[in-house]
Amino acid sequence: MVDGVTGLRVDGEELEAIAGALTRLLANPAEAERMGMNGRNRVLENFTHQRRVDQLRELALRGRYPGAGRPKVRESQSPMA
């Protein structure tokens, strides 16, 4: 969430802050609509299944996940068994 762009960030423990944010959005439906559309677009662009697969693949290629790309060998499949 990007404060002011895709939503309003408030402390969830502060009832006055929550009420203020809701009042702001109810008083400004165009702003609420804009933030909603921005949020939807952000999700569609950044959080697709394929994007996550690509990110994990990149981490594996950079060595962040040792053994990635190699099949795990179970004990019963071990060449020493």
C-alpha positions, -999 to 999 in steps of 0.1 A, spaced: 0 0 0 13 34 -9 -1 60 14 -22 86 -4 -18 67 -37 -34 33 -32 -50 39 2 -46 57 34 -23 45 61 -35 49 96 -27 33 130 -53 6 134 -53 12 171 -63 48 168 -100 51 163 -99 88 156 -73 82 128 -95 55 113 -126 77 115 -107 106 99 -96 85 70 -131 71 64 -145 106 66 -120 118 41 -128 91 16 -166 95 21 -163 133 15 -141 127 -16 -155 99 -36 -133 108 -66 -102 104 -44 -115 71 -31 -122 59 -66 -87 70 -78 -70 52 -49 -91 21 -55 -81 20 -92 -45 27 -83 -45 -2 -58 -61 -26 -83 -36 -17 -110 -7 -21 -85 -19 -56 -76 -24 -66 -113 11 -53 -122 31 -64 -93 15 -95 -77 7 -119 -105 16 -155 -102 41 -153 -131 58 -123 -115 62 -142 -82 76 -172 -101 101 -149 -119 112 -133 -86 118 -167 -70 137 -179 -101 159 -148 -99 166 -154 -63 175 -190 -70 198 -179 -99 216 -155 -75 223 -183 -51 197 -172 -25 183 -207 -24 211 -233 -25 201 -264 -43 173 -247 -63 168 -262 -97 182 -296 -85 158 -323 -76 158 -334 -40 172 -369 -35 153 -390 -10 172 -415 10 157 -444 -9 169 -428 -42 204 -421 -29 231 -437 -51 248 -449 -19 217 -470 -8 
